[in-house]
Every structure is written in C-alpha cells, then in structure tokens.
Amino acid sequence: MDLLWDGDPSFWNGRAPLLFPIVGTVANGRYHLDGRSFPLSRHGFARDKLFEVTRATESAATFRLRADEGTFAVYPFHFELDTCFHLKGRTLAIRTQIRNMDSEPMPASFGYHPAFRWPLPYGQAREDHRLEFETEEQCVVRRIDSSGLMLPAPQPSPVAGRHLELQDGLFNQDVLILEQPRSRSVVYGAARGARLRLSFPTATYLGLWSKPGAPFLCIEPWEGVTDPVGFAGGFRQKPGVFQIAPGELKTIAISVEWLAGLE
C-alpha cells in the first residue's frame, strides 16, 4: 500500500521535498549576508534540484547534491548534501549530512517535508485520524501571514495533552508550527488500523501542513524556520540558522516506523 502522498498536482505536486538552505521564506524574497544581498525562493533550492545517486543496495540508497553555478548565485557556499534512505524491517531511516566545503563558517537551515496520505489506506475514516505526541506538549504554537512570514504573537494550541485531532480547519491559516517541541516522536493514524511513528531526534520546530480537503498531511521536522514579520537582520542571525565550520558536517536524521494496529 502507498503511504506517501502521490503528488497529485490538483492539490499539491510535492511528495517529500528536502528544505535547504532555508526553511520557509526570507522577507521580500531576499536575504543579506556579509554585506551582500541574494534572492532565494521559499524553502530554498534543494527541492527543485536533481540529486545524483552515489550508493545503492537492495535496502538503501544515498543521493547527493553539490554546489554548482546556479546554487552559488543564490547561496555563495561550496557544499555537499547527502541524504541516505535505509529500509530496516518496518522502519525507514533517513539521514542527511551537510558538509561545508568552504573556508569560512556556512550558515544554513534544513527541514524534512514528508507528506503522508490522509486517510491512511487501512479503511479508517479521515476524521478519525490524529497525532499522538510522545509526551504532553506545551510548546509555543506559531502561524504565518499571507507572505509566509511568522506572526509575532503565539497562537492558541490545538494540542490537548498528547493528542491533536486532525481536521481541515487546522490549516485554514496555512502551516501550524510547533516551536521547540518536547516530544521526539509522533504517531499518526486512526485509533484502529495501522499507524506510522515519525521520530525526529534533533528537530527544533515541527511543521504540520495540509490544504483544507486535501488527502495528505505533511509532518515536517525542521532545524530552522521562516523569517519573523519585521525581521531585518543578516542571514547568520536568522532564527533557526545553524553554522557549520569549514570542512565540518552536520547530520540531521529522522525515521518512519510502521506500527501494526488493532483490527
């Protein structure tokens, strides 16, 4: 059974893009870095690039994106971004390594953006699906404006203890952003039937997104976030940005585990 969204363009043509070197939007479509200004589209360029296969076995494959003339024009760093998908039993482990090939610290953000079918194909109603967090969530909830920038005021949380009941109204204001979630995993599905556990050991934000009435749900572990409304600082000061030292790399991993459910 297909659990991943199929990219139907009548709703959304994405499936599970990788967000790099930003998550979300930079104000006015441009960012400032060390006295220069660069254009950069929402979620960065990695999601639109063709990766090369560097390793493939029966259960694993690694894909690489290298800096080129096109990326250097909007992000002036030499980098390598490797993402490995490894199927181990009922778990798909995904690991991304971002390597700074330059001689100065490289600022970046990174996010996963997997979209799952909603409802999952196990015969349970769409309205019976929910998210169950690893622990009670009391994190700050953020929303974005029509330009994709983060609103300054925290929003009321729809999470009740450990549970979030899924409904279209959650996404009338676009993405729901959980800031600094305590949980390191969340289980998605209906009370009966098989479910999925998505684990995100190092995520600093968790984005939840769909379109009202669309048959998919994105559960997005991020290390980075969109610009706040009114942000005018440089890219190195952008909220959620990390710095990778010259010659070093940063590893960001998640996993998706299939859980058998009640019949």
HUKARA-V888424 format. One record per residue. N is the residue number from 0. RES is the residue in one letter. PSI is psi in whole degrees, 0 to 359 (999 if undefined). OMEGA is omega in radians with two decimals (none if undefined). Layout:
BEGIN
n=N res=RES psi=PSI omega=OMEGA
n=N res=RES psi=PSI omega=OMEGA
END
This chain:
BEGIN
n=0 res=M psi=141 omega=3.09
n=1 res=D psi=122 omega=3.11
n=2 res=L psi=336 omega=3.13
n=3 res=L psi=143 omega=3.07
n=4 res=W psi=144 omega=-3.01
n=5 res=D psi=1 omega=3.08
n=6 res=G psi=26 omega=3.11
n=7 res=D psi=115 omega=-3.04
n=8 res=P psi=347 omega=3.08
n=9 res=S psi=343 omega=3.04
n=10 res=F psi=301 omega=-3.13
n=11 res=W psi=129 omega=-3.03
n=12 res=N psi=4 omega=3.06
n=13 res=G psi=169 omega=3.08
n=14 res=R psi=299 omega=3.13
n=15 res=A psi=62 omega=-3.07
n=16 res=P psi=156 omega=3.01
n=17 res=L psi=130 omega=-3.06
n=18 res=L psi=114 omega=-3.09
n=19 res=F psi=140 omega=0.07
n=20 res=P psi=11 omega=3.04
n=21 res=I psi=161 omega=2.92
n=22 res=V psi=129 omega=3.13
n=23 res=G psi=219 omega=-2.95
n=24 res=T psi=147 omega=2.92
n=25 res=V psi=143 omega=-3.04
n=26 res=A psi=130 omega=3.13
n=27 res=N psi=18 omega=3.08
n=28 res=G psi=12 omega=-3.13
n=29 res=R psi=151 omega=3.05
n=30 res=Y psi=162 omega=-3.09
n=31 res=H psi=134 omega=-3.09
n=32 res=L psi=115 omega=3.02
n=33 res=D psi=46 omega=3.06
n=34 res=G psi=2 omega=3.12
n=35 res=R psi=162 omega=-3.13
n=36 res=S psi=139 omega=-3.08
n=37 res=F psi=142 omega=3.01
n=38 res=P psi=146 omega=3.08
n=39 res=L psi=128 omega=-3.09
n=40 res=S psi=167 omega=-3.08
n=41 res=R psi=134 omega=3.13
n=42 res=H psi=7 omega=3.07
n=43 res=G psi=190 omega=-2.98
n=44 res=F psi=344 omega=-3.02
n=45 res=A psi=325 omega=-3.07
n=46 res=R psi=342 omega=-3.12
n=47 res=D psi=2 omega=-3.06
n=48 res=K psi=155 omega=3.05
n=49 res=L psi=121 omega=3.11
n=50 res=F psi=152 omega=3.04
n=51 res=E psi=146 omega=3.08
n=52 res=V psi=122 omega=3.14
n=53 res=T psi=344 omega=3.12
n=54 res=R psi=140 omega=3.11
n=55 res=A psi=131 omega=3.04
n=56 res=T psi=186 omega=3.13
n=57 res=E psi=334 omega=-3.04
n=58 res=S psi=1 omega=-3.07
n=59 res=A psi=154 omega=3.05
n=60 res=A psi=142 omega=3.11
n=61 res=T psi=134 omega=-3.10
n=62 res=F psi=142 omega=-3.05
n=63 res=R psi=138 omega=2.96
n=64 res=L psi=126 omega=3.09
n=65 res=R psi=153 omega=3.01
n=66 res=A psi=144 omega=3.05
n=67 res=D psi=186 omega=-3.10
n=68 res=E psi=322 omega=-3.14
n=69 res=G psi=316 omega=3.14
n=70 res=T psi=324 omega=-3.09
n=71 res=F psi=333 omega=3.13
n=72 res=A psi=336 omega=-3.12
n=73 res=V psi=348 omega=-3.12
n=74 res=Y psi=96 omega=-2.89
n=75 res=P psi=57 omega=3.13
n=76 res=F psi=147 omega=3.00
n=77 res=H psi=125 omega=-3.05
n=78 res=F psi=164 omega=2.89
n=79 res=E psi=134 omega=3.11
n=80 res=L psi=112 omega=-3.14
n=81 res=D psi=129 omega=3.05
n=82 res=T psi=126 omega=-3.13
n=83 res=C psi=130 omega=3.04
n=84 res=F psi=124 omega=-3.06
n=85 res=H psi=117 omega=3.13
n=86 res=L psi=120 omega=-3.14
n=87 res=K psi=99 omega=-3.11
n=88 res=G psi=241 omega=-3.12
n=89 res=R psi=10 omega=-3.06
n=90 res=T psi=133 omega=2.98
n=91 res=L psi=112 omega=3.11
n=92 res=A psi=131 omega=-3.12
n=93 res=I psi=124 omega=-3.10
n=94 res=R psi=128 omega=3.10
n=95 res=T psi=134 omega=3.06
n=96 res=Q psi=126 omega=3.13
n=97 res=I psi=118 omega=-3.08
n=98 res=R psi=132 omega=3.06
n=99 res=N psi=113 omega=-3.13
n=100 res=M psi=9 omega=-3.07
n=101 res=D psi=181 omega=-3.09
n=102 res=S psi=8 omega=3.09
n=103 res=E psi=159 omega=-3.13
n=104 res=P psi=139 omega=-3.08
n=105 res=M psi=114 omega=3.08
n=106 res=P psi=144 omega=-3.13
n=107 res=A psi=164 omega=2.89
n=108 res=S psi=164 omega=3.14
n=109 res=F psi=143 omega=3.09
n=110 res=G psi=148 omega=2.94
n=111 res=Y psi=150 omega=-3.03
n=112 res=H psi=49 omega=-3.10
n=113 res=P psi=139 omega=3.10
n=114 res=A psi=127 omega=-3.14
n=115 res=F psi=154 omega=3.11
n=116 res=R psi=140 omega=3.10
n=117 res=W psi=102 omega=0.20
n=118 res=P psi=160 omega=2.97
n=119 res=L psi=153 omega=-2.98
n=120 res=P psi=52 omega=-3.12
n=121 res=Y psi=19 omega=3.01
n=122 res=G psi=6 omega=-3.13
n=123 res=Q psi=148 omega=-3.07
n=124 res=A psi=148 omega=3.13
n=125 res=R psi=318 omega=-3.09
n=126 res=E psi=350 omega=3.11
n=127 res=D psi=358 omega=-3.12
n=128 res=H psi=147 omega=3.12
n=129 res=R psi=171 omega=3.01
n=130 res=L psi=134 omega=3.07
n=131 res=E psi=114 omega=-3.10
n=132 res=F psi=157 omega=-3.12
n=133 res=E psi=325 omega=-3.12
n=134 res=T psi=168 omega=3.11
n=135 res=E psi=134 omega=-3.08
n=136 res=E psi=123 omega=3.06
n=137 res=Q psi=26 omega=-3.06
n=138 res=C psi=163 omega=3.08
n=139 res=V psi=137 omega=3.10
n=140 res=V psi=133 omega=-3.11
n=141 res=R psi=155 omega=3.04
n=142 res=R psi=167 omega=3.13
n=143 res=I psi=159 omega=3.07
n=144 res=D psi=186 omega=-3.07
n=145 res=S psi=344 omega=3.09
n=146 res=S psi=359 omega=-3.14
n=147 res=G psi=10 omega=-3.13
n=148 res=L psi=148 omega=-3.03
n=149 res=M psi=127 omega=3.13
n=150 res=L psi=147 omega=-3.04
n=151 res=P psi=329 omega=-3.04
n=152 res=A psi=130 omega=3.02
n=153 res=P psi=150 omega=-3.10
n=154 res=Q psi=157 omega=3.07
n=155 res=P psi=139 omega=-3.11
n=156 res=S psi=131 omega=3.05
n=157 res=P psi=359 omega=-3.14
n=158 res=V psi=126 omega=3.10
n=159 res=A psi=103 omega=-3.09
n=160 res=G psi=252 omega=3.13
n=161 res=R psi=3 omega=-2.95
n=162 res=H psi=144 omega=3.02
n=163 res=L psi=112 omega=3.10
n=164 res=E psi=126 omega=-3.05
n=165 res=L psi=131 omega=3.10
n=166 res=Q psi=155 omega=-3.07
n=167 res=D psi=326 omega=-3.09
n=168 res=G psi=338 omega=3.12
n=169 res=L psi=335 omega=-2.99
n=170 res=F psi=16 omega=3.06
n=171 res=N psi=333 omega=3.09
n=172 res=Q psi=33 omega=3.11
n=173 res=D psi=218 omega=-2.98
n=174 res=V psi=147 omega=3.01
n=175 res=L psi=122 omega=-3.05
n=176 res=I psi=122 omega=3.03
n=177 res=L psi=119 omega=-3.07
n=178 res=E psi=126 omega=-3.14
n=179 res=Q psi=58 omega=3.11
n=180 res=P psi=144 omega=3.10
n=181 res=R psi=324 omega=-3.10
n=182 res=S psi=146 omega=3.05
n=183 res=R psi=6 omega=3.06
n=184 res=S psi=162 omega=3.09
n=185 res=V psi=142 omega=3.11
n=186 res=V psi=131 omega=-3.08
n=187 res=Y psi=134 omega=3.06
n=188 res=G psi=190 omega=3.09
n=189 res=A psi=165 omega=-3.11
n=190 res=A psi=326 omega=3.07
n=191 res=R psi=150 omega=-3.10
n=192 res=G psi=167 omega=-3.12
n=193 res=A psi=153 omega=-3.12
n=194 res=R psi=175 omega=3.12
n=195 res=L psi=137 omega=3.00
n=196 res=R psi=121 omega=3.08
n=197 res=L psi=121 omega=-3.13
n=198 res=S psi=141 omega=-3.06
n=199 res=F psi=82 omega=-2.97
n=200 res=P psi=331 omega=-2.99
n=201 res=T psi=6 omega=-3.06
n=202 res=A psi=137 omega=3.08
n=203 res=T psi=343 omega=3.05
n=204 res=Y psi=153 omega=3.03
n=205 res=L psi=116 omega=3.08
n=206 res=G psi=138 omega=3.06
n=207 res=L psi=125 omega=-3.01
n=208 res=W psi=143 omega=2.94
n=209 res=S psi=186 omega=2.98
n=210 res=K psi=139 omega=-3.12
n=211 res=P psi=124 omega=-3.14
n=212 res=G psi=351 omega=-3.11
n=213 res=A psi=143 omega=-3.09
n=214 res=P psi=44 omega=3.06
n=215 res=F psi=158 omega=3.03
n=216 res=L psi=126 omega=3.05
n=217 res=C psi=128 omega=3.04
n=218 res=I psi=110 omega=-2.82
n=219 res=E psi=98 omega=3.03
n=220 res=P psi=126 omega=-3.08
n=221 res=W psi=148 omega=2.82
n=222 res=E psi=83 omega=-3.03
n=223 res=G psi=168 omega=-3.10
n=224 res=V psi=165 omega=3.13
n=225 res=T psi=158 omega=3.08
n=226 res=D psi=139 omega=2.98
n=227 res=P psi=154 omega=3.01
n=228 res=V psi=130 omega=3.10
n=229 res=G psi=0 omega=-3.13
n=230 res=F psi=130 omega=-3.11
n=231 res=A psi=14 omega=-3.12
n=232 res=G psi=178 omega=3.10
n=233 res=G psi=168 omega=-3.09
n=234 res=F psi=326 omega=3.14
n=235 res=R psi=340 omega=3.13
n=236 res=Q psi=359 omega=-3.10
n=237 res=K psi=133 omega=3.12
n=238 res=P psi=134 omega=3.09
n=239 res=G psi=353 omega=-3.12
n=240 res=V psi=136 omega=3.00
n=241 res=F psi=164 omega=-3.14
n=242 res=Q psi=134 omega=3.09
n=243 res=I psi=124 omega=-3.10
n=244 res=A psi=157 omega=3.13
n=245 res=P psi=131 omega=3.12
n=246 res=G psi=356 omega=-3.11
n=247 res=E psi=172 omega=3.10
n=248 res=L psi=159 omega=3.06
n=249 res=K psi=134 omega=-3.14
n=250 res=T psi=131 omega=3.13
n=251 res=I psi=123 omega=-3.02
n=252 res=A psi=151 omega=2.96
n=253 res=I psi=172 omega=3.02
n=254 res=S psi=153 omega=3.08
n=255 res=V psi=120 omega=-3.08
n=256 res=E psi=133 omega=3.06
n=257 res=W psi=128 omega=-3.13
n=258 res=L psi=125 omega=3.06
n=259 res=A psi=142 omega=-3.11
n=260 res=G psi=181 omega=3.08
n=261 res=L psi=145 omega=3.12
n=262 res=E psi=999 omega=none
END
